Amino acid sequence: GPFLLEMKTYRYRGHSMSDPAKYRSKEEVEQYKSQDPIDQVKDVILTKKYATEAELEAIDEKVKNIVQESVDFAENSPYPDVS
C-alpha cells in the first residue's frame, strides 16, 4: 500500500554564495554535522570493512568526474532551436 518517507535535511551553508549564514551559531552547525547521515554510513562501511578508504575515495572521484562531464556537456551544448 501507500507509504510516506520523511527526509529531514540541514544546510551547512547559506542559501547562496552571498549568504554568510549568520543566523545560525557555529555550535548549531557543528551539532548537525556530527549527525550527518553520510558520515554515519561511511563510518559503518569502514568499520564493517565493506570498503576501504581508498575504495570510497575512488567512488567519490568517479562521481566527481561524471558530474564534471555532465556540466561540460551542458555548458558546451547549443541552445535549443526557438521553435
Backbone as CSV, one residue per row, in Angstrom:
resi,resn,N_x,N_y,N_z,CA_x,CA_y,CA_z,C_x,C_y,C_z
1,GLY,0.815,-1.191,0.000,0.000,0.000,0.000,0.857,1.252,0.000
2,PRO,0.217,2.362,0.101,0.954,3.635,0.090,1.790,3.814,1.361
3,PHE,2.837,4.594,1.242,3.670,4.891,2.403,4.260,6.278,2.243
4,LEU,4.817,6.802,3.317,5.374,8.147,3.334,6.791,8.079,3.882
5,LEU,7.701,8.742,3.210,9.068,8.876,3.707,9.293,10.343,4.050
6,GLU,9.695,10.606,5.271,10.022,11.969,5.678,11.532,12.081,5.756
7,MET,12.091,13.017,5.012,13.531,13.223,4.998,13.834,14.611,5.540
8,LYS,14.414,14.650,6.715,14.786,15.927,7.313,16.222,16.239,6.886
9,THR,16.418,17.440,6.407,17.738,17.835,5.926,18.199,19.088,6.654
10,TYR,19.463,19.381,6.523,20.042,20.565,7.148,21.131,21.093,6.244
11,ARG,21.055,22.362,5.910,22.080,23.015,5.092,23.200,23.498,6.005
12,TYR,24.437,23.150,5.703,25.572,23.641,6.486,25.958,25.048,6.078
13,ARG,25.610,25.418,4.876,25.978,26.733,4.348,24.719,27.560,4.147
14,GLY,24.927,28.802,3.750,23.804,29.688,3.497,23.046,29.294,2.248
15,HIS,22.052,30.099,1.911,21.214,29.816,0.747,21.958,30.020,-0.571
16,SER,22.989,30.860,-0.560,23.726,31.148,-1.790,25.154,31.533,-1.420
17,MET,25.952,31.785,-2.443,27.347,32.179,-2.216,27.440,33.500,-1.448
18,SER,26.430,34.361,-1.594,26.466,35.668,-0.935,25.810,35.656,0.442
19,ASP,25.348,34.500,0.889,24.682,34.379,2.186,25.692,33.920,3.234
20,PRO,26.069,34.785,4.181,27.045,34.382,5.191,26.474,33.475,6.278
21,ALA,25.168,33.254,6.281,24.500,32.344,7.236,24.784,32.721,8.681
22,LYS,24.711,33.998,8.975,24.971,34.476,10.341,23.772,34.272,11.259
23,TYR,22.726,33.682,10.754,21.524,33.445,11.540,21.595,32.133,12.320
24,ARG,22.717,31.408,12.213,22.909,30.174,12.985,24.255,30.245,13.690
25,SER,24.322,29.657,14.851,25.589,29.647,15.584,26.487,28.526,15.050
26,LYS,27.780,28.679,15.290,28.723,27.631,14.894,28.424,26.342,15.651
27,GLU,27.970,26.475,16.889,27.641,25.300,17.695,26.488,24.516,17.073
28,GLU,25.482,25.236,16.570,24.338,24.571,15.930,24.793,23.805,14.695
29,VAL,25.589,24.449,13.861,26.067,23.805,12.631,26.908,22.584,12.974
30,GLU,27.793,22.702,13.964,28.639,21.571,14.358,27.809,20.421,14.918
31,GLN,26.749,20.743,15.649,25.879,19.694,16.186,25.266,18.891,15.043
32,TYR,24.784,19.589,14.022,24.176,18.880,12.898,25.217,18.135,12.072
33,LYS,26.418,18.692,11.957,27.469,17.973,11.235,27.801,16.653,11.921
34,SER,27.732,16.632,13.245,28.037,15.399,13.971,26.968,14.332,13.752
35,GLN,25.791,14.735,13.260,24.695,13.801,12.994,24.541,13.511,11.498
36,ASP,25.502,13.931,10.701,25.401,13.795,9.248,25.250,12.321,8.856
37,PRO,24.137,11.971,8.184,23.915,10.566,7.835,24.948,10.023,6.852
38,ILE,25.497,10.875,6.015,26.507,10.400,5.058,27.763,9.966,5.819
39,ASP,28.177,10.774,6.779,29.346,10.402,7.584,29.064,9.161,8.416
40,GLN,27.851,9.043,8.933,27.499,7.864,9.734,27.558,6.589,8.893
41,VAL,27.042,6.637,7.680,27.081,5.465,6.797,28.527,5.147,6.409
42,LYS,29.306,6.183,6.143,30.716,5.961,5.803,31.438,5.252,6.946
43,ASP,31.156,5.668,8.179,31.775,5.007,9.333,31.386,3.536,9.412
44,VAL,30.130,3.218,9.140,29.675,1.821,9.158,30.392,1.030,8.068
45,ILE,30.471,1.602,6.880,31.133,0.926,5.757,32.583,0.604,6.109
46,LEU,33.280,1.574,6.705,34.687,1.355,7.055,34.832,0.397,8.239
47,THR,33.992,0.554,9.252,34.081,-0.299,10.439,33.808,-1.760,10.101
48,LYS,32.797,-1.990,9.274,32.440,-3.368,8.917,33.250,-3.886,7.730
49,LYS,34.169,-3.050,7.259,35.085,-3.417,6.179,34.353,-3.796,4.885
50,TYR,33.244,-3.096,4.628,32.549,-3.283,3.353,33.363,-2.660,2.219
51,ALA,34.159,-1.656,2.552,35.039,-0.998,1.586,36.153,-0.315,2.369
52,THR,37.243,-0.045,1.676,38.359,0.675,2.293,38.212,2.167,2.000
53,GLU,38.985,2.960,2.711,39.002,4.409,2.466,39.400,4.695,1.017
54,ALA,40.365,3.950,0.507,40.809,4.141,-0.875,39.682,3.834,-1.868
55,GLU,38.908,2.785,-1.594,37.789,2.445,-2.482,36.714,3.532,-2.443
56,LEU,36.444,4.070,-1.254,35.458,5.154,-1.156,35.954,6.413,-1.863
57,GLU,37.238,6.702,-1.734,37.808,7.854,-2.436,37.722,7.667,-3.946
58,ALA,37.922,6.443,-4.427,37.816,6.160,-5.861,36.380,6.372,-6.337
59,ILE,35.400,5.974,-5.522,33.996,6.194,-5.872,33.712,7.690,-5.928
60,ASP,34.182,8.442,-4.923,33.990,9.899,-4.913,34.582,10.542,-6.166
61,GLU,35.776,10.108,-6.526,36.442,10.670,-7.718,35.653,10.348,-8.988
62,LYS,35.155,9.123,-9.079,34.363,8.723,-10.237,33.099,9.577,-10.341
63,VAL,32.442,9.801,-9.211,31.221,10.616,-9.200,31.550,12.052,-9.604
64,LYS,32.633,12.612,-9.066,33.033,13.976,-9.430,33.285,14.083,-10.924
65,ASN,33.913,13.071,-11.507,34.173,13.083,-12.949,32.880,13.031,-13.749
66,ILE,31.935,12.215,-13.329,30.645,12.125,-14.019,29.922,13.459,-13.954
67,VAL,29.927,14.084,-12.783,29.267,15.384,-12.633,29.957,16.422,-13.512
68,GLN,31.283,16.445,-13.508,32.005,17.424,-14.323,31.750,17.204,-15.815
69,GLU,31.711,15.949,-16.244,31.388,15.659,-17.646,29.986,16.169,-17.992
70,SER,29.055,16.019,-17.071,27.689,16.496,-17.295,27.652,18.014,-17.392
71,VAL,28.382,18.685,-16.514,28.455,20.146,-16.547,29.072,20.605,-17.859
72,ASP,30.179,19.982,-18.247,30.846,20.352,-19.501,29.918,20.159,-20.691
73,PHE,29.198,19.044,-20.723,28.255,18.779,-21.811,27.185,19.862,-21.865
74,ALA,26.631,20.195,-20.710,25.567,21.207,-20.667,26.083,22.575,-21.108
75,GLU,27.250,22.952,-20.615,27.794,24.271,-20.951,28.238,24.379,-22.405
76,ASN,28.622,23.272,-23.019,29.117,23.287,-24.390,28.047,22.928,-25.427
77,SER,26.855,22.597,-24.964,25.775,22.250,-25.888,25.112,23.510,-26.406
78,PRO,24.672,23.478,-27.658,23.972,24.658,-28.186,22.601,24.795,-27.538
79,TYR,22.097,26.031,-27.534,20.738,26.246,-27.066,19.764,25.581,-28.035
80,PRO,18.625,25.142,-27.535,17.652,24.523,-28.426,17.099,25.550,-29.416
81,ASP,16.632,25.046,-30.531,16.009,25.903,-31.543,14.773,26.577,-30.922
82,VAL,14.588,27.858,-31.190,13.495,28.615,-30.575,12.112,28.077,-30.962
83,SER,12.037,27.339,-32.041,10.728,26.814,-32.439,10.332,25.687,-31.519
